[in-house]
Amino acid sequence: MKKKREYQSSELVKSFAKIYGFEDKLLAFEVKYFLEDYLDEALFQEIGDVNLKNKVLTIKIQSPLLKNDFRLRKTFFLNKFKEKFGEEQFSDLQIL
């Protein structure tokens, strides 16, 4: 059973993130946790770093097949993230 991550969205964590300027990193973690729930375990193991800088979300993927799948479905995933976390949070998605 996957552990719950209620702390992510706690107001205290969000306040610290805003004060210390790591809101983007916190959102990147939330995207990664979303992918962990969305993908099966074997596919999620191929996901490396997830980062957000200047509204550009970057996802590093080890598997060439999964990387290609994400690139083909880039618009789908970008829209999924915008729907889940807010339209204004992301301007682009890069698969590395």
N, C-alpha and C positions, 0 to 999 in steps of 0.2 A: 504494500500500500504506500502510495506517495505521501510524503509529509506535507502538511498544510503550510502555506506561506502567508499567513495573515499579516505578518510584520511588514511585508512589502508596502502595503497601502496604508499603514498606520500614519496618522497625522504627525506623530513625532518624527518618524523616519523622513517623511516628506519635508517637514520643517528643517531638519538638519541638512537634507539634500539641497534645499534652496539656499540656506545660509552659507554652506561650504562649497556650493557650485558644482555638485555632482548629480544634478537632476537627470542629465543625459545618461549617466552610467546606471543610475537606478532604473530608468526606463528600459535601457538595454538589457538589464537583468530580468526585468518583467517580460520582455519579448522572449528571452531565452527560456524562461520558465513556461511561457505559453507554448513554445515549440516542444518542450519536453512533454507537455500534456497532449499536444496536437499530433505529434509524430509517434510511431511505435518506438520501443526502446532501441532496437537495432539501428534505425535511421537516426535517432537522436544522438547516438554515440558518434556519428559522423560530423555533428555540429561542433565547431570550435568556438572561437571568439565571436561575440556579438557586441558591436559597438555602435554608438550614435554620436555623431558630431555634425553640427550645423544642419540638423534635421535629415542627414543622410545616414541611413541604417546600413551597416555592413555586417555580413554574416560570412564567416570563414567555414568552409565545408571541405572535409578531407576526401570524401568519395567523389570521383569524377562523375559517376552516374547521378548521384544525388545533386551535385553541383549543377549539372546540366538540367535536371528536372526543375530545380529552383529557378534557373535562368529562364527556362521556357515558361514558367508560371510566375514570373516576377510580378506582373500586374496583379494577379490573383493574391499573392502573398502580401504585397504592399497594401492592397485594399483591405485585406483581412486585418492587418496590423492597424490601419487607420480606423477601421470599424471598432476594433477592440480598445484601442488606446487614445483615439482622438485624431481627427482629420489633420489638425494643425501640427501634430507631433513629427510628421515625416514628410519629406519632399521627394525622396528617392530611396531605392533599395539597391545595394551593390552586393553581388555574390562573389566572394573571393575564394 
